[in-house]
Every structure is written in structure tokens, then in C-alpha cells.
Amino acid sequence: MSRAPDDGETVLGRSLSTYPGGKGANQAIGAARLAATAIVGAVGNDDAADVLRAAQRSAGVDTSHLTALDAATGRAIVVLAEDGSNRIIVIAGANGLLDPAHVTEALDDLDPAVVLTQLELPPSVTRAAALWARDRARRFVFNPSPTAPVEPEILRAADPLVVNEHEAAHYAQQAPGTHIDVIVERLLGMAPSVVVTRGGDDVVIGTADGVEHIPVPDVDVVDTTGAGDHFAGTLAALLGTGVPLREAAMRAATAAAHLVGLRREER
């Protein structure tokens, strides 16, 4: 649509399209371009589940631990404005019923080098994934989105914590407009390393060595949907193959920009 509606306002949209997605699914597809990748989660017993499974398999993602539950498959409703900005509503569906034991058993079977997750799952599942990685000295890449309360123990396991600028301020408990370096320094008191994506501005990395700003490719943004997920998936895959964090973040930023660029070209 030309713009998102204000409170209580009705506006006309230009078109409606349906695509397979979800943060975890998008991240898995991004990771699978670079490394062997499996997705652990839940779908329902509906047509949407078939579409999601097919999309994952087509991208080379192992879906053997994508379980089917008696519920609707999760959905996201994305309102896209012509300036490329979006507003997203996520309905967890079957993923909201996922059991921590299923996740632990799946990870035991898969034995991954890197575990990447977000917050489209129950808190108990997020905790199970984080502790599995911590206890086995595996890298835990944590993208706590959509924002929600997170236990300090989970944040301490995140290496890195991957957030956008708004999420960074939220978890750092800083007011909007606070300098990003101050926010990152505060987050470093919670997690071993931090990566903050800031759209077309830059990517900010925080480690024990300090805070660094990394430039990102300049593209004409039309649709940012999924770009952050693609960044996180690419970053996790690169880290899993031994690429240092700084280089991994640079390459992930390029991959995310290319995703936005592909959408622009297709239009």
C-alpha cells in the first residue's frame, strides 16, 4: 500500500500475495546457501505446512525435525509501504505449541556447530536451545525478535546477540535516540558479543575489543521483509564454517542487501 494506516484508519491496498516464510524458515534458507542446515520447529496439518516444507526442501534445508502438530501453521501478516518500510504481525500457531524436549532431542541428533534461534517459539524452547549450545560448547546465535522478556542466562549464552536498532534499545533499556555505541556497550554487559543491524546505515559490532561500525551496500530499498532474517542466517552459517565475526557480518550485510536488490529487480 502507499502507506500504513494510522490508528482507526482504513486504507486501500494495491495487492495481496502469499509466500512461505517465518523468521526461522527465512533464516534457515539463508544459512543453507552456505552450510549444511536443518530446521527444528513445528507446522500444522494444513496446506500452509506443505508449502513451507516444500520451500525448505527446495532450498536444501533438512526438514526431518520439522514436526507436525494439530494446530494451524504459523502466519505473519506484513503491511508493506511504498517507501520499503513494513509492519509485521506474527501468529505463532503450531510453533507456539513446540515442546522443549523435541528441540533437545533434535539437537542431540543433528549435533550442530551453531544453533540459531529467535523468539517465535515458547520461552521454554528458546531456553532449551540456548542451554543445549552452552553445555556442549557450541555457538549460540540469538536473534531475540519479536521483542519479549528474555532470561539473563540466555543472553549470556548469545555469541553474538543479533538485533536491529529498535530491538537493541529495548534490550539495553535505553531511550530511543540514545547513541548506538552506548547501547552496544550496555548490551556487552549482557552478552559476549553483539551485532546491531541498522538498515542502510551500517552494522555495529561489539566485542571485548570494542565497538566497530561496518558500512553496508547502498541499495534502493523497496521491500525489507526478511532482510534481517537473511542476515542472521548468513551470519550463523559463516560463523559455523570458521569465518571471523567481523568478516561474517560484512558478508551477511552484503547478502541481505542483495536480497532487497533482487526484490527490486523482480518488480
C-alpha positions as a printed Julia matrix, in Angstrom:
267×3 Matrix{Float64}:
  0.0     0.0    0.0
  1.04    3.62  -0.35
  1.38    3.95   3.44
  0.45    2.06   6.6
 -2.86    3.12   8.17
 -3.0     5.28  11.26
 -4.97    4.18  14.33
 -8.62    3.69  13.42
 -8.0     4.39   9.73
 -8.9     2.2    6.77
 -6.82    2.44   3.6
 -6.87    0.61   0.27
 -4.11   -1.85  -0.53
 -2.74   -2.43  -4.0
 -2.25   -6.18  -3.89
 -2.1    -9.24  -1.67
  0.49  -12.0   -2.05
  1.21  -15.13  -0.02
  4.72  -16.56   0.39
  6.35  -19.2    2.59
  8.25  -17.54   5.4
  8.63  -17.06   9.12
 11.79  -15.88  10.85
 13.2   -19.35  11.47
 12.33  -20.53   7.97
 13.87  -17.44   6.37
 17.0   -17.81   8.48
 17.35  -21.47   7.56
 17.11  -20.72   3.84
 19.74  -18.0    4.17
 22.06  -20.34   6.07
 21.54  -23.25   3.66
 23.11  -21.23   0.83
 26.44  -21.52   2.65
 26.37  -24.51   5.0
 24.52  -27.73   5.81
 21.39  -26.55   7.62
 18.46  -28.16   9.43
 15.32  -26.53  10.77
 13.78  -27.53  14.1
 10.21  -26.4   14.66
  6.55  -27.2   14.14
  3.94  -26.77  11.45
  0.26  -27.63  11.41
 -1.71  -30.18   9.41
 -2.8   -27.77   6.69
 -1.93  -26.63   3.18
  0.42  -23.95   4.52
  2.55  -26.67   6.13
  3.02  -28.37   2.75
  4.1   -25.08   1.18
  6.59  -24.39   3.97
  8.1   -27.88   3.86
  8.48  -27.68   0.09
 10.19  -24.28   0.28
 12.67  -25.53   2.88
 13.49  -28.68   0.98
 13.89  -26.75  -2.27
 16.48  -24.57  -0.52
 18.38  -27.64   0.7
 17.26  -27.45   4.34
 16.92  -30.69   6.31
 13.27  -30.82   7.49
 13.42  -34.16   9.31
 12.9   -32.38  12.65
 10.06  -30.13  11.47
  7.24  -31.81  13.34
  3.5   -31.65  12.53
  1.06  -30.72  15.3
 -2.71  -30.49  15.47
 -2.84  -26.71  15.06
 -2.69  -24.06  12.37
  0.68  -23.36  10.81
  2.11  -20.03  11.99
  1.48  -16.93   9.92
  2.88  -13.43   9.56
  0.87  -10.54   8.16
  3.14   -7.94   6.58
  1.95   -4.43   5.71
  4.38   -3.06   3.12
  4.5     0.66   2.3
  5.85    2.06  -0.95
  8.91    3.5    0.81
 10.01   -0.06   1.68
  9.09    0.09   5.37
  6.93   -2.61   6.89
  4.83   -3.54   9.91
  4.52   -7.2   10.81
  2.08   -9.19  12.95
  3.22  -12.72  13.85
  0.84  -15.52  14.9
  2.9   -18.43  16.26
  0.38  -21.21  15.55
  1.96  -24.67  15.78
  5.34  -23.23  16.77
  3.72  -21.89  19.91
  3.0   -25.48  20.97
  6.51  -26.82  20.38
  7.89  -28.87  23.25
 11.43  -28.23  24.65
 12.09  -31.98  24.73
 11.55  -32.18  20.97
 14.13  -29.45  20.44
 16.7   -31.06  22.73
 16.26  -34.46  21.09
 16.54  -32.9   17.64
 19.74  -31.08  18.55
 21.2   -34.25  20.05
 20.51  -35.99  16.76
 21.73  -33.17  14.49
 24.74  -32.16  16.66
 25.15  -28.72  15.01
 28.19  -26.49  15.29
 25.94  -23.42  15.55
 22.42  -23.04  16.95
 20.44  -20.04  15.7
 17.05  -19.13  17.08
 14.66  -16.21  17.57
 11.53  -15.58  19.64
  8.76  -17.06  17.52
  8.88  -20.06  19.87
  7.8   -20.55  23.51
 10.33  -19.22  26.09
 10.94  -22.77  27.33
 12.05  -23.8   23.83
 14.4   -20.83  23.5
 15.92  -21.72  26.85
 16.35  -25.37  25.85
 18.19  -24.37  22.65
 20.45  -21.9   24.47
 21.4   -24.3   27.25
 21.99  -27.15  24.81
 24.5   -25.0   22.94
 26.13  -23.67  26.09
 26.5   -27.05  27.73
 28.12  -28.53  24.63
 30.36  -25.54  23.88
 28.56  -24.87  20.6
 27.99  -21.37  19.28
 24.59  -19.89  20.1
 23.5   -17.11  17.75
 20.44  -15.4   19.21
 18.1   -13.06  17.35
 15.55  -12.08  20.05
 12.77  -10.91  17.77
  9.88  -10.18  18.16
 10.91   -8.43  21.39
  9.86  -10.22  24.58
 11.27  -10.79  28.08
 14.47  -12.86  27.93
 16.24  -14.52  30.84
 19.74  -13.13  31.55
 21.1   -16.68  31.33
 20.01  -16.9   27.7
 21.56  -13.54  26.82
 24.85  -14.63  28.43
 24.93  -17.59  26.04
 24.42  -15.43  22.93
 27.61  -15.12  20.86
 26.57  -12.97  19.14
 23.31  -11.33  20.13
 21.85  -10.15  16.79
 19.32   -7.32  16.92
 18.15   -4.35  14.91
 18.43   -0.82  16.28
 14.97   -0.78  17.89
 15.47   -4.19  19.5
 18.91   -3.13  20.73
 17.47   -0.12  22.56
 14.71   -2.28  24.01
 17.01   -4.93  25.49
 19.54   -2.34  26.62
 16.69   -0.45  28.33
 17.75    2.76  26.67
 15.53    5.54  25.34
 15.08    5.92  21.57
 17.73    8.26  20.24
 20.45    7.04  22.62
 23.75    6.8   20.76
 24.17    3.31  19.34
 27.65    2.91  20.83
 26.21    3.46  24.31
 23.52    0.87  23.59
 26.04   -1.68  22.33
 28.31   -1.16  25.33
 25.35   -1.83  27.62
 24.42   -4.97  25.67
 28.01   -6.18  26.01
 27.36   -6.33  29.73
 24.68   -8.91  28.95
 26.14  -10.94  26.06
 29.7   -11.84  24.95
 29.28  -10.21  21.55
 26.68   -8.05  19.83
 25.71   -7.32  16.23
 23.25   -4.5   15.55
 21.8    -4.07  12.07
 20.76   -0.52  11.17
 19.2    -0.85   7.74
 21.09    1.14   5.14
 23.22    2.99   7.69
 25.68    0.35   8.88
 26.18   -2.73  11.02
 27.59   -2.21  14.51
 29.69   -4.95  16.11
 30.51   -5.07  19.78
 33.11   -7.44  21.26
 35.62   -7.42  24.09
 37.9    -5.49  21.71
 35.45   -2.58  21.38
 32.68   -1.26  19.14
 33.08   -1.03  15.36
 30.83    0.34  12.63
 30.82   -1.56   9.33
 29.44    0.06   6.16
 26.73   -1.72   4.17
 25.99   -1.72   0.44
 23.83    1.15  -0.82
 20.66   -0.13  -2.5
 17.26    1.26  -3.46
 15.04   -0.34  -0.83
 11.57   -1.46  -1.88
 10.86   -4.36   0.49
 12.89   -5.01   3.63
 10.81   -8.03   4.67
 13.08  -10.94   5.53
 16.32   -9.0    5.09
 17.16   -9.19   8.8
 16.38  -12.91   8.82
 18.63  -13.47   5.81
 21.38  -11.51   7.56
 21.11  -13.68  10.68
 21.03  -16.95   8.75
 24.0   -15.96   6.62
 25.94  -14.77   9.67
 25.32  -18.03  11.56
 26.35  -20.17   8.6
 29.57  -18.22   8.09
 30.44  -18.41  11.78
 29.79  -22.14  11.65
 32.34  -22.51   8.86
 35.02  -20.66  10.81
 34.69  -17.14   9.39
 35.58  -14.44  11.98
 32.71  -12.3   13.27
 33.71   -9.06  11.51
 34.05  -10.7    8.1
 30.89  -12.73   8.65
 28.93   -9.55   9.45
 30.25   -7.81   6.33
 29.31  -10.72   4.11
 25.92  -11.09   5.78
 25.18   -7.4    5.2
 26.01   -7.82   1.51
 23.75  -10.87   1.3
 20.86   -9.01   2.93
 21.31   -6.05   0.59
 21.38   -8.41  -2.38
 18.08   -9.92  -1.19
 16.49   -6.46  -1.16
 18.04   -5.75  -4.56
 16.66   -8.97  -6.03
 13.19   -7.96  -4.93
 13.65   -4.56  -6.52
 14.79   -6.07  -9.82
 11.95   -8.59  -9.87
  9.46   -5.77  -9.59
